[in-house]
Amino acid sequence: MKRVCVFCGSSPGAEPTYAQAARNLGSILAKSGIGLVYGGASVGLMAEIANAAMQAHGEVIGVIPRSLVEKEVAHGGLTDLRVVDSMHQRKALMAELSDGFIAMPGGLGTLEEFFEVLTWAQLGMHTKPCGLLNVGGFTDGDRGAYLAEELGARRILLWGFDQRAVDAPDEAARERKRRKLQWAERLLEELARDGRAPILRWQRDGSMVQLGGRAARSTR
């Protein structure tokens, strides 16, 4: 896998864990030798992941519409910044440049971009793996249940890993935090396989239970 496209918000979001997760993923991509393709902005979570990847000496390609460049939100310190004429061209080029896709917390634009590549996969237009990094329970509840049932069952969606930050007052809590900081690595490992990963969910005690896909398992 040469490059991964990450869809994420142009704002920092409501939880500080979102920025932490974006920085962590950007650094992991760079250290893994995987290039980052993203929306090209210098604000919000997009800036966090791009800056982290650049600081770790990774390749970062931004793709941004000309209208946003004119609003001075384009990132000027990337490996490569591609300026296109429309949002449609932006999504098409990001998909063309990438070998897989990850969605992080974001607004309507992030969800729309991710669902479009999922739809393309469902229609057989590509076979690239798609992953969801569930940060701080962003896709828990009804949203997560829908995604797991409707998309995970079709083996299109790779259910991501909740990277919720936890206070670490004792050794057991520190160990849970250490495991949770590895979830981005696990997501990338699964993406690099074949995109048909199991549905995974972390429990309160720090164990991981498989809900579907390959043979069920529980790990600690």
C-alpha positions as CSV (number, residue, x, y, z in Angstrom):
1,M,0.0,0.0,0.0
2,K,1.7,3.2,-1.2
3,R,-0.8,5.9,-0.2
4,V,-3.9,6.2,2.0
5,C,-6.6,8.9,1.6
6,V,-7.9,10.2,4.9
7,F,-11.2,12.1,5.1
8,C,-11.5,14.3,8.2
9,G,-12.9,17.6,9.4
10,S,-11.8,21.1,8.5
11,S,-12.5,22.1,12.1
12,P,-10.9,20.6,15.2
13,G,-14.1,19.1,16.4
14,A,-15.8,19.1,19.8
15,E,-13.3,16.7,21.5
16,P,-9.5,17.2,21.9
17,T,-9.1,13.5,21.3
18,Y,-9.9,14.1,17.6
19,A,-6.8,16.2,17.1
20,Q,-4.7,13.7,19.1
21,A,-5.9,10.9,16.9
22,A,-5.3,12.8,13.7
23,R,-1.7,13.6,14.8
24,N,-1.2,10.0,15.7
25,L,-2.5,8.6,12.4
26,G,-0.4,11.1,10.4
27,S,2.8,10.1,12.3
28,I,2.0,6.4,11.9
29,L,1.4,6.7,8.1
30,A,4.8,8.5,7.7
31,K,6.7,6.1,9.8
32,S,5.1,3.2,7.9
33,G,6.3,4.6,4.6
34,I,2.7,5.2,3.5
35,G,1.9,8.5,1.8
36,L,-1.1,10.6,3.0
37,V,-3.7,12.0,0.6
38,Y,-6.1,14.4,2.1
39,G,-8.1,17.6,1.4
40,G,-5.2,20.0,1.3
41,A,-6.4,22.4,4.0
42,S,-4.4,24.1,6.7
43,V,-7.2,24.2,9.2
44,G,-8.8,21.8,11.6
45,L,-8.1,18.0,11.7
46,M,-6.8,18.2,8.2
47,A,-4.0,20.4,9.3
48,E,-3.3,18.2,12.3
49,I,-2.8,15.0,10.3
50,A,-0.9,16.8,7.5
51,N,1.5,18.5,9.9
52,A,2.2,15.4,11.8
53,A,2.9,13.4,8.7
54,M,5.2,16.1,7.4
55,Q,7.1,16.4,10.7
56,A,7.7,12.6,10.5
57,H,9.2,13.1,7.0
58,G,6.3,11.5,5.2
59,E,4.8,12.2,1.8
60,V,1.7,14.4,2.0
61,I,-0.4,15.2,-1.1
62,G,-3.2,17.7,-0.7
63,V,-6.1,18.0,-3.2
64,I,-8.1,21.2,-2.9
65,P,-10.6,23.2,-5.1
66,R,-9.4,26.5,-6.4
67,S,-12.2,28.3,-4.5
68,L,-10.7,27.2,-1.2
69,V,-7.2,28.3,-2.3
70,E,-8.7,31.7,-2.9
71,K,-10.0,31.7,0.6
72,E,-6.4,31.2,1.9
73,V,-7.1,27.8,3.6
74,A,-4.7,25.8,1.4
75,H,-1.7,24.2,3.1
76,G,1.5,25.7,1.8
77,G,4.0,23.2,3.3
78,L,3.1,19.9,1.7
79,T,5.0,17.6,-0.5
80,D,2.6,18.2,-3.3
81,L,-0.6,20.4,-3.5
82,R,-2.9,19.7,-6.4
83,V,-5.4,22.5,-7.2
84,V,-8.6,21.4,-9.0
85,D,-11.6,23.2,-10.3
86,S,-14.4,21.5,-8.4
87,M,-15.3,19.3,-5.5
88,H,-16.1,16.5,-7.9
89,Q,-12.6,16.7,-9.4
90,R,-11.2,16.8,-5.9
91,K,-12.8,13.5,-4.8
92,A,-12.0,11.8,-8.1
93,L,-8.3,12.7,-7.9
94,M,-8.0,11.8,-4.2
95,A,-9.4,8.4,-5.1
96,E,-7.1,7.9,-8.1
97,L,-4.0,8.7,-6.0
98,S,-4.9,6.4,-3.1
99,D,-4.7,2.7,-2.4
100,G,-7.2,2.8,0.5
101,F,-9.4,5.1,2.5
102,I,-9.9,6.1,6.1
103,A,-12.5,8.3,7.6
104,M,-12.1,10.1,10.9
105,P,-14.5,12.4,12.7
106,G,-15.9,15.2,10.6
107,G,-19.0,16.9,9.3
108,L,-21.3,16.3,6.4
109,G,-18.5,16.7,3.9
110,T,-16.4,14.0,5.5
111,L,-19.3,11.6,5.7
112,E,-20.3,12.3,2.1
113,E,-16.8,11.7,0.8
114,F,-16.5,8.4,2.7
115,F,-19.9,7.1,1.7
116,E,-19.2,8.0,-1.9
117,V,-16.1,5.7,-2.0
118,L,-18.0,3.0,-0.2
119,T,-20.7,3.3,-2.8
120,W,-18.2,3.0,-5.6
121,A,-16.9,-0.1,-3.9
122,Q,-20.4,-1.6,-3.6
123,L,-20.9,-0.9,-7.3
124,G,-17.7,-2.7,-8.2
125,M,-16.0,0.5,-9.4
126,H,-13.0,-0.2,-7.1
127,T,-11.7,-2.8,-4.7
128,K,-9.7,-0.5,-2.5
129,P,-10.2,-1.1,1.3
130,C,-12.1,1.4,3.3
131,G,-11.7,2.0,7.0
132,L,-13.4,3.9,9.8
133,L,-11.3,5.2,12.7
134,N,-13.8,5.6,15.5
135,V,-12.4,8.3,17.7
136,G,-13.9,8.8,21.2
137,G,-17.0,7.0,20.3
138,F,-17.8,9.2,17.4
139,T,-19.6,6.4,15.5
140,D,-21.0,4.6,18.5
141,G,-24.7,4.1,19.1
142,D,-27.2,4.1,16.2
143,R,-24.8,5.4,13.6
144,G,-22.3,2.7,14.4
145,A,-24.9,0.0,14.5
146,Y,-26.1,1.0,11.1
147,L,-22.6,1.1,9.6
148,A,-21.7,-2.3,11.2
149,E,-24.9,-4.0,10.0
150,E,-25.3,-2.5,6.6
151,L,-21.7,-2.1,5.4
152,G,-19.7,-4.5,7.6
153,A,-22.0,-7.3,6.5
154,R,-21.0,-6.6,2.9
155,R,-17.3,-6.6,3.8
156,I,-17.0,-3.2,2.4
157,L,-16.4,-1.3,5.6
158,L,-13.5,-2.0,7.9
159,W,-14.8,-1.2,11.4
160,G,-12.3,1.1,13.0
161,F,-10.9,1.3,16.4
162,D,-12.0,3.8,19.1
163,Q,-9.0,5.9,20.2
164,R,-10.7,7.5,23.2
165,A,-8.1,9.0,25.5
166,V,-8.3,7.8,29.1
167,D,-6.8,9.1,32.3
168,A,-4.1,6.8,33.6
169,P,-4.1,7.0,37.4
170,D,-2.7,3.5,37.7
171,E,-0.9,0.8,35.8
172,A,-4.0,-0.9,34.5
173,A,-5.4,2.3,33.1
174,R,-2.0,3.1,31.5
175,E,-2.0,-0.3,29.8
176,R,-5.5,0.3,28.5
177,K,-4.4,3.7,27.1
178,R,-1.3,2.1,25.5
179,R,-3.5,-0.4,23.7
180,K,-5.9,2.2,22.5
181,L,-3.1,4.2,21.0
182,Q,-2.3,1.2,18.9
183,W,-5.7,1.2,17.2
184,A,-4.6,3.3,14.2
185,E,-1.8,0.8,13.6
186,R,-4.2,-2.1,13.7
187,L,-6.5,-0.3,11.3
188,L,-3.6,0.2,8.8
189,E,-2.6,-3.5,9.2
190,E,-6.1,-4.6,8.3
191,L,-6.4,-2.2,5.4
192,A,-3.1,-3.6,4.0
193,R,-4.6,-7.1,4.0
194,D,-7.6,-7.2,1.6
195,G,-10.1,-4.8,2.9
196,R,-12.4,-7.5,4.2
197,A,-11.6,-7.1,7.8
198,P,-13.7,-8.3,10.7
199,I,-15.9,-5.9,12.7
200,L,-14.1,-5.2,15.9
201,R,-15.3,-3.5,19.1
202,W,-13.3,-2.6,22.3
203,Q,-14.9,-3.3,25.6
204,R,-14.7,-1.3,28.8
205,D,-12.1,-3.7,30.3
206,G,-9.8,-3.1,27.4
207,S,-10.4,-6.4,25.6
208,M,-11.3,-6.5,21.9
209,V,-14.2,-8.6,20.7
210,Q,-14.9,-9.5,17.1
211,L,-18.5,-9.0,16.2
212,G,-18.4,-10.3,12.6
213,G,-16.3,-11.2,9.6
214,R,-13.5,-13.8,10.2
215,A,-13.7,-16.3,13.0
216,A,-14.7,-14.6,16.3
217,R,-12.0,-13.8,18.8
218,S,-11.4,-11.9,21.9
219,T,-8.0,-10.5,22.8
220,R,-6.5,-8.6,25.7
